[in-house]
Amino acid sequence: MIQSVIVTEEAYKQMFQYVIEYANPNRPYRQWREVIGWLIGTIEGEIATVLRAIPMTSGNSIFVEMTDYTIIPKIAEEAEKINAVIVGWFHSHPSFGFFLSGIDIRTQRYQQSLFENALALVCDPTKISALEPGIHGYQVYMEHGHGSEYRELDIMVHEEEPYPNVLEQLLLDAGIDRSYSDVIAYEDLAALYALEGISPPQMTVAQATDLLPEEREALPQIEVSYDIGSPLTHGKEGYIQVKISNIGQGIAYLVDMAIPPSYEFKMISMYPRRIIDQLNYDSTILETFKIKPIRDYEIILPSIIVHYRTLKQRKYQVIVPATKVKVT
């Protein structure tokens, strides 16, 4: 089982060259596209090394899927030329962050059925910072009973230059002299997320260096509940919301939640998992999901486990109990 992923400088730049071709500051935000490709490298014990990234295709602004597996023999031939093998695939989530959607999970599960050690890398250039390379790695659980459908892998990028400098140079090489912050406005996110029924992220970010000593020591306290605004109708698409509030005195980081699959309804939203980078005290956010009830009279919304961290990286969780909802 893979635990760590090493990404070489060459593979790192290859991935982001392809990502920024379809999602960059010179292109209107609503025209950004996700991309997908293959990874070749080596496996040694629990460590995978990605040597090269091979572009495949692009999708739309919030969706891309691996569909052509007939090319695997050609990818394997390319890998053999450098004494490597296929180690997995990559795709981008420009401005959406790091997670695996339901379709991503199915794709990765199929990949791991073909190559036991296959990994999935998710790229988001808008999240690159001095400490964040903009790439996260995942593998799915092939058996049930783990409480989550996938796990995150440790990532190490062999790149001597600071990540923002690498991104800036890649943009300049592509003839782009603007930064991502120049084009990603809250209103743009709201308009795009509305297509999926996704709540825009909270944009106010408190830097740790700006916090008072008592704020750094204070603990967050997360309360979560289902919030059903409009009535749900059997066989028709509707919306449910998850209300997440921080009623503590500290700041909660990486608030992570996902609605598990259910036989009671079909999940229409492509992203059943949501991650809030930061939730300040006395703050509330509503995450919106589109579903289609399969059963009539009433359905049961599944129990949710919400994870979050403190400034000192202590981990906490809160459980939302399963909830019955009437269906017309």
C-alpha positions as CSV (number, residue, x, y, z in Angstrom):
1,M,0.0,0.0,0.0
2,I,1.4,3.4,-1.0
3,Q,2.0,5.9,1.8
4,S,4.2,8.5,0.2
5,V,4.6,10.1,-3.3
6,I,7.7,11.8,-4.6
7,V,7.0,14.1,-7.6
8,T,10.1,15.0,-9.6
9,E,10.7,18.5,-10.9
10,E,10.0,17.4,-14.5
11,A,6.7,15.8,-13.6
12,Y,5.6,18.7,-11.5
13,K,6.2,21.2,-14.3
14,Q,4.6,18.9,-16.9
15,M,1.4,18.7,-14.8
16,F,1.0,22.4,-14.3
17,Q,2.0,23.3,-17.8
18,Y,-1.0,21.3,-18.9
19,V,-3.3,22.6,-16.1
20,I,-2.6,26.3,-16.8
21,E,-3.1,25.7,-20.6
22,Y,-6.8,25.4,-19.8
23,A,-7.1,27.4,-16.6
24,N,-5.1,30.6,-16.4
25,P,-5.4,34.3,-15.6
26,N,-5.6,35.3,-19.2
27,R,-8.6,33.1,-19.8
28,P,-12.1,34.1,-18.5
29,Y,-12.8,32.3,-15.3
30,R,-16.1,30.8,-16.6
31,Q,-14.1,29.2,-19.5
32,W,-11.6,27.4,-17.3
33,R,-11.5,23.6,-17.9
34,E,-10.3,20.7,-15.9
35,V,-7.7,18.4,-17.4
36,I,-6.6,14.8,-17.0
37,G,-3.5,12.7,-17.7
38,W,-1.4,9.7,-16.9
39,L,1.5,9.3,-14.5
40,I,4.6,7.1,-15.1
41,G,7.3,6.4,-12.5
42,T,8.5,3.7,-10.1
43,I,7.3,1.9,-7.0
44,E,9.6,0.9,-4.2
45,G,7.8,-0.5,-1.2
46,E,5.4,2.1,0.1
47,I,6.9,5.0,-1.9
48,A,5.8,6.0,-5.4
49,T,8.0,8.3,-7.5
50,V,6.4,10.2,-10.4
51,L,8.9,10.8,-13.1
52,R,6.7,12.1,-15.9
53,A,3.1,13.3,-16.4
54,I,1.5,12.6,-19.8
55,P,-1.5,14.9,-20.8
56,M,-4.6,13.3,-22.1
57,T,-7.7,15.5,-22.4
58,S,-9.7,18.3,-21.0
59,G,-13.3,18.5,-19.7
60,N,-15.5,21.3,-18.6
61,S,-15.3,23.8,-15.8
62,I,-16.2,21.4,-13.0
63,F,-15.9,17.9,-14.6
64,V,-13.4,15.7,-16.4
65,E,-13.3,11.9,-16.6
66,M,-10.9,9.2,-17.8
67,T,-12.7,7.4,-20.6
68,D,-10.0,6.1,-23.0
69,Y,-8.2,3.1,-21.5
70,T,-7.2,1.7,-24.9
71,I,-4.2,4.0,-24.8
72,I,-2.7,2.1,-21.8
73,P,-0.4,-0.1,-23.9
74,K,1.1,3.1,-25.5
75,I,1.5,4.7,-22.1
76,A,3.2,1.5,-20.9
77,E,5.6,1.7,-23.9
78,E,6.5,5.2,-23.0
79,A,7.2,4.1,-19.4
80,E,9.4,1.3,-20.5
81,K,11.7,3.7,-22.4
82,I,12.8,5.1,-19.0
83,N,12.5,1.9,-17.0
84,A,9.3,2.9,-15.4
85,V,5.7,1.8,-15.1
86,I,2.2,3.4,-15.0
87,V,1.8,4.6,-11.4
88,G,-1.6,6.4,-11.8
89,W,-3.3,9.5,-13.1
90,F,-3.7,13.2,-12.4
91,H,-6.4,15.7,-12.9
92,S,-7.1,19.3,-12.0
93,H,-9.5,21.1,-9.8
94,P,-8.8,24.8,-10.7
95,S,-10.0,26.9,-7.7
96,F,-12.0,23.9,-6.2
97,G,-9.2,22.5,-4.0
98,F,-8.2,19.0,-3.1
99,F,-10.6,16.1,-2.8
100,L,-12.0,13.2,-4.9
101,S,-15.5,13.5,-6.3
102,G,-17.8,10.5,-6.7
103,I,-16.7,10.1,-10.3
104,D,-13.0,10.5,-9.2
105,I,-13.5,7.7,-6.7
106,R,-15.0,5.4,-9.3
107,T,-12.1,6.2,-11.7
108,Q,-9.5,5.6,-9.0
109,R,-11.1,2.4,-7.9
110,Y,-10.9,1.1,-11.5
111,Q,-7.3,2.3,-11.7
112,Q,-6.4,0.3,-8.5
113,S,-8.2,-2.8,-10.0
114,L,-5.8,-2.5,-12.9
115,F,-2.7,-1.4,-11.0
116,E,-2.8,-2.2,-7.3
117,N,-0.5,0.7,-6.3
118,A,-2.1,3.2,-8.7
119,L,-2.5,6.7,-7.2
120,A,-4.5,9.8,-8.0
121,L,-3.0,13.3,-8.0
122,V,-5.2,16.4,-7.8
123,C,-3.8,19.7,-9.0
124,D,-5.0,23.2,-8.2
125,P,-2.6,26.1,-9.2
126,T,-4.8,28.7,-7.4
127,K,-3.8,27.1,-4.0
128,I,0.0,27.2,-4.6
129,S,1.8,29.0,-1.8
130,A,5.3,28.9,-0.1
131,L,4.2,25.7,1.8
132,E,1.6,24.3,-0.6
133,P,2.8,22.7,-3.8
134,G,-0.7,22.7,-5.3
135,I,-0.8,18.8,-5.6
136,H,-2.4,16.3,-3.2
137,G,-2.3,12.5,-3.6
138,Y,-5.0,9.9,-2.9
139,Q,-5.8,6.2,-2.9
140,V,-9.3,4.7,-2.4
141,Y,-10.2,1.8,0.0
142,M,-11.2,-1.2,-2.1
143,E,-13.2,-2.7,0.9
144,H,-15.9,-1.0,2.9
145,G,-15.8,-0.2,6.6
146,H,-13.1,2.5,6.7
147,G,-15.5,5.4,7.5
148,S,-14.1,7.2,4.4
149,E,-13.9,6.1,0.7
150,Y,-10.3,7.3,0.3
151,R,-7.2,8.4,2.1
152,E,-4.6,11.1,1.5
153,L,-0.9,10.3,0.7
154,D,2.2,12.2,1.8
155,I,3.5,14.4,-1.0
156,M,7.1,15.5,-1.5
157,V,8.0,17.6,-4.6
158,H,11.6,17.6,-5.7
159,E,11.7,21.3,-6.6
160,E,14.5,23.7,-5.3
161,E,12.7,26.9,-6.3
162,P,9.8,28.1,-4.1
163,Y,6.5,26.9,-5.5
164,P,5.1,30.4,-6.3
165,N,8.2,31.2,-8.3
166,V,7.8,28.0,-10.3
167,L,4.2,28.8,-11.0
168,E,5.1,32.4,-12.0
169,Q,7.7,31.2,-14.4
170,L,5.4,28.6,-16.0
171,L,2.8,31.4,-16.5
172,L,5.4,33.7,-18.0
173,D,6.6,30.9,-20.3
174,A,3.0,30.6,-21.5
175,G,2.8,34.4,-22.2
176,I,0.8,35.1,-19.0
177,D,1.9,38.0,-16.8
178,R,-1.1,38.1,-14.5
179,S,-1.6,36.2,-11.2
180,Y,-4.6,34.0,-10.3
181,S,-5.7,36.4,-7.7
182,D,-6.3,39.0,-10.4
183,V,-9.2,37.0,-11.9
184,I,-10.7,34.9,-9.1
185,A,-13.4,37.1,-7.6
186,Y,-16.0,36.0,-5.1
187,E,-18.8,36.9,-7.5
188,D,-17.2,34.6,-10.2
189,L,-17.0,31.8,-7.7
190,A,-20.6,32.3,-6.7
191,A,-21.8,32.2,-10.3
192,L,-19.8,29.1,-11.1
193,Y,-20.6,27.2,-7.9
194,A,-24.3,27.9,-8.4
195,L,-24.2,25.6,-11.4
196,E,-23.6,22.7,-9.0
197,G,-25.5,24.0,-6.0
198,I,-22.2,24.5,-4.1
199,S,-21.9,27.3,-1.6
200,P,-19.0,29.7,-2.3
201,P,-16.1,29.4,0.1
202,Q,-15.7,31.8,3.0
203,M,-13.3,34.4,1.7
204,T,-12.2,36.1,4.9
205,V,-8.9,34.5,6.0
206,A,-7.2,35.3,9.3
207,Q,-3.5,34.8,9.2
208,A,-2.0,33.0,12.2
209,T,0.5,35.9,12.7
210,D,-2.4,38.3,13.0
211,L,-4.1,36.5,15.9
212,L,-3.9,37.6,19.4
213,P,-2.3,35.2,21.9
214,E,-5.6,34.3,23.5
215,E,-7.1,33.7,20.0
216,R,-4.3,31.3,19.2
217,E,-4.9,29.3,22.4
218,A,-8.7,29.3,22.1
219,L,-10.5,26.2,20.9
220,P,-13.1,26.2,18.1
221,Q,-16.4,24.3,18.6
222,I,-18.2,23.1,15.5
223,E,-21.9,22.5,15.4
224,V,-23.3,20.8,12.3
225,S,-26.9,20.1,11.3
226,Y,-29.0,19.4,8.2
227,D,-31.0,22.3,7.0
228,I,-33.9,21.6,4.6
229,G,-35.3,24.7,3.1
230,S,-37.7,23.7,0.3
231,P,-39.8,20.5,0.4
232,L,-38.3,17.5,-1.4
233,T,-40.3,15.7,-4.1
234,H,-40.0,12.0,-5.0
235,G,-38.2,11.5,-8.3
236,K,-37.4,15.2,-8.7
237,E,-34.1,17.1,-8.1
238,G,-34.1,19.2,-5.0
239,Y,-31.6,20.8,-2.5
240,I,-30.5,20.0,1.0
241,Q,-28.0,22.0,3.0
242,V,-25.5,21.2,5.8
243,K,-25.2,24.1,8.3
244,I,-21.7,24.3,9.8
245,S,-21.2,26.8,12.6
246,N,-18.2,27.6,14.8
247,I,-19.5,28.7,18.2
248,G,-16.1,28.4,20.0
249,Q,-13.6,31.1,20.6
250,G,-10.9,29.7,18.3
251,I,-10.5,29.2,14.5
252,A,-11.3,25.9,12.9
253,Y,-9.0,24.8,10.0
254,L,-9.6,22.3,7.2
255,V,-13.2,21.6,8.2
256,D,-13.8,18.4,6.1
257,M,-17.2,16.7,5.5
258,A,-18.8,14.5,3.0
259,I,-22.3,13.1,2.5
260,P,-22.0,9.3,2.2
261,P,-23.8,7.3,-0.6
262,S,-27.4,6.3,0.2
263,Y,-30.1,4.1,-1.2
264,E,-32.7,6.7,-0.1
265,F,-31.6,9.3,-2.7
266,K,-29.4,9.9,-5.7
267,M,-26.6,12.4,-5.3
268,I,-26.7,14.9,-8.2
269,S,-24.0,17.2,-7.2
270,M,-20.6,16.0,-8.4
271,Y,-18.8,17.0,-5.2
272,P,-20.4,15.3,-2.2
273,R,-17.2,16.2,-0.2
274,R,-16.5,19.8,0.9
275,I,-13.4,21.2,2.6
276,I,-13.5,24.6,4.3
277,D,-10.0,26.0,4.6
278,Q,-10.9,28.1,7.6
279,L,-14.0,28.8,9.7
280,N,-13.6,31.8,12.1
281,Y,-15.4,32.0,15.4
282,D,-19.0,33.2,15.4
283,S,-19.2,32.2,11.7
284,T,-21.6,29.9,9.8
285,I,-21.5,28.5,6.3
286,L,-24.1,26.5,4.4
287,E,-23.0,23.8,2.1
288,T,-25.6,23.0,-0.6
289,F,-26.1,19.6,-2.3
290,K,-28.5,18.6,-5.1
291,I,-30.2,15.3,-4.6
292,K,-33.1,13.3,-6.2
293,P,-35.2,11.3,-3.6
294,I,-35.6,7.6,-4.7
295,R,-38.1,6.6,-2.0
296,D,-41.4,8.3,-1.5
297,Y,-43.1,9.5,1.8
298,E,-39.8,10.0,3.6
299,I,-36.0,9.5,3.2
300,I,-33.2,9.2,5.7
301,L,-30.3,11.6,5.3
302,P,-27.2,9.7,6.4
303,S,-25.0,10.4,9.4
304,I,-22.0,12.7,8.6
305,I,-18.7,12.8,10.4
306,V,-17.1,16.3,10.2
307,H,-13.4,16.6,10.9
308,Y,-11.5,19.8,11.8
309,R,-8.2,21.0,13.2
310,T,-7.0,23.7,15.5
311,L,-4.1,26.1,14.8
312,K,-1.8,23.6,16.6
313,Q,-3.0,20.8,14.3
314,R,-5.0,19.0,17.0
315,K,-7.8,17.0,15.3
316,Y,-11.4,17.0,16.4
317,Q,-14.6,15.6,14.9
318,V,-18.4,16.0,15.3
319,I,-21.0,13.6,14.2
320,V,-24.3,14.7,12.6
321,P,-27.0,12.1,13.3
322,A,-29.1,10.6,10.5
323,T,-32.2,12.6,9.9
324,K,-35.6,11.7,8.5
325,V,-37.0,14.1,5.9
326,K,-40.5,14.0,4.5
327,V,-40.9,13.6,0.7
328,T,-44.0,14.8,-1.2
